[in-house]
Amino acid sequence: MLSVSHLNVFHGNLQVVWDLSFHVNKGELVTMIGPNGAGKTTTVETIAGLNKRATGSVVFDGQEVLGRPPYELFTRGLALVPEKREIFPSMPVIENLLLGGTQNPHREGALDRVFRLFPVLRERERQEAGTLSGGEQQMLAIGRALMSEPRLLILDEPSTGLSPLLTGQVFRALEHLGREGMTVLLLEQNVRNALAMCERGYVLENGRIVEEGKSKMLLNDPRIQKAYLGI
């Protein structure tokens, strides 16, 4: 589904991602973990067409897409839930959701699916998005992405700023999507939850992948335990 090879990304004259290679198979839940500033957001924004100064290869669904504009990636079936959610705060919940499905001829069915996944959004569908709690706004951002019925869903640190209770709700929703067969790339600092949910993981530090493997292996790696799990 997604294959990234020897990706290098630059901000001005500064290189921030170095020779990254990783892949996500169809139907997989894969996580990329690492500290703030590791290059996770830069990597997925480049995949989604938001960063233009990059070299290497990004193949999505069999086609080279590096440097293609974001709208083209969206129409091909790639949806990114950004770290800061980027909802439209003065618009009602329902309008935020429908905007995500503007290119989907089956958006009524997609809307029903979002409401089943996040019932609180149905309860608040006429409420201004900016008045939702942080967790509800995160659910809205994920729901808006799902309205396009993406083939690949990328989430950039969806648990940031959420309470443990709301983090659990968001992760349970992602697990449900995985059981339905959705392909997911999850960027997270919540290492324990991310590795517990996903099948494989990559560890990104200083713009480079330093570890990769099955999630169980990474959870039992002494270096990962010391650096990220406080063990």
Secondary structure as UniProt FT lines:
FT   STRAND          2..11
FT   TURN            12..13
FT   STRAND          14..24
FT   TURN            26..27
FT   STRAND          29..33
FT   TURN            36..37
FT   HELIX           40..47
FT   TURN            48..49
FT   STRAND          54..60
FT   TURN            61..62
FT   STRAND          63..64
FT   TURN            66..67
FT   HELIX           70..76
FT   STRAND          78..81
FT   TURN            83..84
FT   TURN            89..90
FT   HELIX           93..100
FT   TURN            101..103
FT   TURN            105..106
FT   HELIX           107..117
FT   HELIX           119..123
FT   TURN            124..126
FT   HELIX           129..131
FT   HELIX           134..146
FT   TURN            147..148
FT   STRAND          152..156
FT   TURN            158..161
FT   HELIX           164..179
FT   TURN            180..181
FT   STRAND          183..188
FT   HELIX           191..197
FT   STRAND          200..205
FT   TURN            206..207
FT   STRAND          208..214
FT   HELIX           215..219
FT   HELIX           222..228
//
